[in-house]
Amino acid sequence: MNQLPDKKWVCNVCGFSSTGAEPPESCPQCGTDRDHFEEAHPGAKRYLIIGAGVAGVSAAEAIRQSDPEGSLVLLSEEPEPPYFRMNLTRYLAGELDSSKLDLHPRTWFLDKRIELRLNSKAVDIDPRERRVVLSDGRVFPYDTLILTNGSSPFVPPFPGANLPGVQTLRTLRDANQILEVCSKPVDVVCIGGGLLGLETAGAISKRGARVSVVESLPWLLPRQLDQAASAILQQKIEAMGIKVYTAAKTQALVGSDHVTGVQLEGGPLLPADLVIISAGVSANLDLARKAGLSVNRGILVDDSMRSSDPHIFAAGDVCEHQGRMYGLWLPAKAQGGVAGLAAAGMPGVFAGDPPSARLKVLGIDLFSIGQFTPSESADVLLVDKTESAYASFLFRSGVLVGSILLGDASLAAPVKSAADAHQDFSAELARGISAAAFKELLKA
Ligand SMILES: Cc1cc2nc3c(=O)[nH]c(=O)nc-3n(C[C@H](O)[C@H](O)[C@H](O)COP(=O)(O)OP(=O)(O)OC[C@H]3O[C@@H](n4cnc5c(N)ncnc54)[C@H](O)[C@@H]3O)c2cc1C
């Protein structure tokens, strides 16, 4: 009788190894079932990724492109397979249904031998033993770990912030909770007039909610627009029936067993059945701190996304690269790719990215990139403004360092290319080129 050749099997939960034609029915060390055993390839690396957002999935993909042999586990504390987080506002607006949110079909992960573990929250990292402990006690050993565990919404300590009916939008579960409330006409106050706050306001307004936006700074999108552009944007938003309160500080969220309103400092009490807070995010640093990694606002990484521990990389919203936290989709994706390559021993460099933004859901064409307010005396600002559209271009030493396109963002691609390429427009500026003529130049 032909005997099947012996193979070496490793439990990817606790690292126990056994030899035989087949893996054992269950792990004698940790008790997990045979599905957790992988065939060991001598010298194969064990990669572990915590967080299955875009950074984690990109890291996994990059690892598989460079290392087909290693074992690769992707942990997610969320119950759903990885999804397009940035499309949650589109989902909220009814522009997409949940089936269109998946980053990849389940077969993609199977084909690439990426072991996706949902409902798996990491609670501790032991960098000396190189293993990660989950909230349910499972232990995952690693040779190389990538932290892509993202960020969480920041909730300012307003009185009443813990009341039922006060929430944030970060996950699919959050979006579904908001949808449930907005299935009938309700009063909603969105605190925060940044990109997320405005998109959320636009989305639920489309669902029939009566929406107010409260921004504490003097104008909307303070990180993306100057005051002149923001004034045009505000008119457009108000024309949709959304009330906008700028330079409006929230004093308290009021209500006894459920939120009923938002009291503005020295201003009105806005009625609210639901309050959605979009006041920025902060990196999820608990795991990194416990592991003793160097952190500032994010996990500090070098250009290959390596942390202060040579066996641990970090990418996406959780990391800080050259003093910068992006909080954006494309940089998270790019950083994840670099971390994955570097983890697999391939050269990879993240060279930074000028942050750029687009506004979704509201049907308002908007693109903003880099800096838009002059900060050095020799900076040159060109502006082309009409009643409903605005275009500005900021140059430093002849190089385009930032731009706002509102009302017509068709030049977004050439603007981004010029900024990325550090293209020098000194000659055109010396000739006194106007903003309108510069737009023509970009079109050409
Ligand atoms: C509604 C919305 C709209 C957005 N729109 C845009 C946009 O238009 N353009 C843009 O550039 N950016 C946008 N962003 C921001 C963008 O989505 C993020 O920058 C990006 O998702 C960051 O990806 P990430 O993989 O670093 O982190 P995340 O997407 O946050 O993924 C991290 C994952 O790690 C999991 N996790 C955390 N802790 C643990 C743990 N201990 N164990 C296991 N898993 C854990 C989290 O549950 C999460 O699934 C938007 C964000 C939101 C919420």
The ligand as a MOL file (V3000), in Angstrom:
LIG
                    3D

  0  0  0     0  0            999 V3000
M  V30 BEGIN CTAB
M  V30 COUNTS 53 58 0 0 0
M  V30 BEGIN ATOM
M  V30 1 C -17.3800 57.6680 6.5120 0
M  V30 2 C -15.9630 57.9200 6.1060 0
M  V30 3 C -15.7010 58.5180 4.8830 0
M  V30 4 C -14.3910 58.7490 4.4810 0
M  V30 5 N -14.1680 59.3380 3.2780 0
M  V30 6 C -12.9080 59.4960 2.8590 0
M  V30 7 C -12.6300 60.0720 1.5780 0
M  V30 8 O -13.5310 60.4660 0.8440 0
M  V30 9 N -11.3500 60.1740 1.1780 0
M  V30 10 C -10.3130 59.7580 1.9720 0
M  V30 11 O -9.1740 59.8640 1.5530 0
M  V30 12 N -10.5310 59.2310 3.1880 0
M  V30 13 C -11.8030 59.0830 3.6650 0
M  V30 14 N -12.0200 58.5540 4.8950 0
M  V30 15 C -10.8650 58.1430 5.7190 0
M  V30 16 C -10.3750 56.7580 5.2900 0
M  V30 17 O -11.4640 55.8800 5.2190 0
M  V30 18 C -9.3240 56.2590 6.2780 0
M  V30 19 O -8.2100 57.1190 6.2250 0
M  V30 20 C -8.8860 54.8390 5.9360 0
M  V30 21 O -9.9850 53.9600 6.0030 0
M  V30 22 C -7.7950 54.3740 6.8950 0
M  V30 23 O -7.5360 53.0450 6.6370 0
M  V30 24 P -6.7710 52.1280 7.7000 0
M  V30 25 O -6.6930 50.7860 7.0680 0
M  V30 26 O -5.5450 52.7820 8.1770 0
M  V30 27 O -7.7260 52.0900 8.9860 0
M  V30 28 P -9.2280 51.6050 9.1620 0
M  V30 29 O -9.9890 51.7020 7.9090 0
M  V30 30 O -9.7320 52.3120 10.3740 0
M  V30 31 O -9.0800 50.0520 9.4900 0
M  V30 32 C -8.5850 49.6130 10.7180 0
M  V30 33 C -9.2660 48.3060 11.0560 0
M  V30 34 O -8.6080 47.7650 12.2050 0
M  V30 35 C -9.5910 47.2310 13.0790 0
M  V30 36 N -9.0290 47.1800 14.4160 0
M  V30 37 C -8.7890 48.2070 15.2650 0
M  V30 38 N -8.2790 47.7460 16.4150 0
M  V30 39 C -8.1930 46.4010 16.2860 0
M  V30 40 C -7.7450 45.3620 17.1580 0
M  V30 41 N -7.2820 45.6300 18.3720 0
M  V30 42 N -7.8050 44.1040 16.7090 0
M  V30 43 C -8.2690 43.8110 15.4670 0
M  V30 44 N -8.7230 44.7540 14.6080 0
M  V30 45 C -8.6710 46.0310 15.0210 0
M  V30 46 C -10.7390 48.2350 12.9440 0
M  V30 47 O -11.9510 47.6780 13.4160 0
M  V30 48 C -10.7390 48.4680 11.4490 0
M  V30 49 O -11.5050 47.5060 10.7870 0
M  V30 50 C -13.3240 58.3510 5.3420 0
M  V30 51 C -13.5820 57.7530 6.5750 0
M  V30 52 C -14.8980 57.5410 6.9690 0
M  V30 53 C -15.1780 56.8970 8.3070 0
M  V30 END ATOM
M  V30 BEGIN BOND
M  V30 1 1 1 2
M  V30 2 1 2 3
M  V30 3 2 2 52
M  V30 4 2 3 4
M  V30 5 1 4 5
M  V30 6 1 4 50
M  V30 7 2 5 6
M  V30 8 1 6 7
M  V30 9 1 6 13
M  V30 10 2 7 8
M  V30 11 1 7 9
M  V30 12 1 9 10
M  V30 13 2 10 11
M  V30 14 1 10 12
M  V30 15 2 12 13
M  V30 16 1 13 14
M  V30 17 1 14 15
M  V30 18 1 14 50
M  V30 19 1 15 16
M  V30 20 1 16 17
M  V30 21 1 16 18
M  V30 22 1 18 19
M  V30 23 1 18 20
M  V30 24 1 20 21
M  V30 25 1 20 22
M  V30 26 1 22 23
M  V30 27 1 23 24
M  V30 28 2 24 25
M  V30 29 1 24 26
M  V30 30 1 24 27
M  V30 31 1 27 28
M  V30 32 2 28 29
M  V30 33 1 28 30
M  V30 34 1 28 31
M  V30 35 1 31 32
M  V30 36 1 32 33
M  V30 37 1 33 34
M  V30 38 1 33 48
M  V30 39 1 34 35
M  V30 40 1 35 36
M  V30 41 1 35 46
M  V30 42 1 36 37
M  V30 43 1 36 45
M  V30 44 2 37 38
M  V30 45 1 38 39
M  V30 46 1 39 40
M  V30 47 2 39 45
M  V30 48 1 40 41
M  V30 49 2 40 42
M  V30 50 1 42 43
M  V30 51 2 43 44
M  V30 52 1 44 45
M  V30 53 1 46 47
M  V30 54 1 46 48
M  V30 55 1 48 49
M  V30 56 2 50 51
M  V30 57 1 51 52
M  V30 58 1 52 53
M  V30 END BOND
M  V30 END CTAB
M  END
